[in-house]
């Protein structure tokens, strides 16, 4: 069949080639140039005798009477270029000494010898056309596969979405159920924890109150210099800390004011009325004495402090601050050099063998010449004691563990929380998957889903300066070859081909903003190829980039070889 067509075309071409016509006239125009009738200019403006055609004189305004000479400025010369492709040139190029037509017919005056290379050109053209056709065939075949896969993927994703929407409803129900169980488990947990914490806070308050009372009792004992269990104006007057107006002496009025208008106060009155007002500035009279350079220590009896009553639920423990205060008083009373004015003082602790060591540990211990007995500077010893006290204090202030029943409630609530969190995480994961699928299904992957094959893939192209990357339907970037960070050139925007040819190009927009310019953007131009690849990258205007992209998805059905092709071969 192909062979018969070829023979037929040869015969037709032979006949056509032999149709007589003036020089420079295409076969298709031959019928207008008949030697037996006058010639009518093609614009219809004139009729001239046939002998005037190609007489090297321009008669027709449209130049159609001189197709084979250069007489008419706007005339056209037709070269048949048998074996290659026909060509129309300006008739001014006829006999101008340059071979314009591959068959050399434009240079007929013999002044120049033009070689007819139409055959070679035709061969090359056909080879190129064959190559392209082959490429198109191959690409188009691949495209059919991508169409198939794209359609399948779409169907599959639709089904997945449907399933996930159903799962979502179930997961929402599970989450609600778990939320209910969590709330149910958390209520008794909170109640038990609150109870425990409240009891602990009360215990702390009680301990603090106890400590405060002890401080007040100590202060009372320290101020009660004559040990008559009363604090009188004269005992107040001797101490500069009560010199409120700083005039060097504590006046009667000042002293009275501190005793809340009384001449003297007993311990209860002192603790209740006086201590709250003086505790902010109260210093042990000892330290006041020392500040004055008086080395004489005043020792006082440690007040009898009963251990704090135990609260149910909390273990009995030492209150380190209280203990330290007690020890301090005990040591003072037992110091050999310290005068002990009140022999009736009873010290529970001063019989201990390690009393001296304990005393050395106390804040008040100050060895001669500023060193501790072990050679350590006194300041360091004091600081160490403070740190130790702080640690003890922190330990004491730490809330004890919850009781077993509360622990069981916490464990149950933890379990309920875990189950709720798991349900919530599963729901969130499903929601994310739904979002991804919706985004996929909401994207235009071409008239037949063929471009979906590019989705999720990235393609790179490197030129002299940069490596460009296109992640299809996602983003485009640029990275300097010399190193440095990636610059966003844009995110997937839309199909942007001209008019009908919408799928010829894509736009990636809103990339990193260009200094003093627009946000970067990329236009990707597609062409048919047998593989997916970026074939070029350029920046036609600042921060506006253009990528060439070859892909089978852009191949069209290859044209069948036409009779023209066969004709051109002749
Ligand atoms: C960078 C690159 C270039 C761009 C300039 C604009 O160097 O992104 O492509 O032209 O910035 O300042």
Boltz pocket constraint, residues with backbone or C-beta under 6 A from the ligand:
constraints:
  - pocket:
      binder: B
      contacts: [[A, 478], [A, 487], [A, 514], [A, 515], [A, 539], [A, 542], [A, 543]]
      max_distance: 6.0
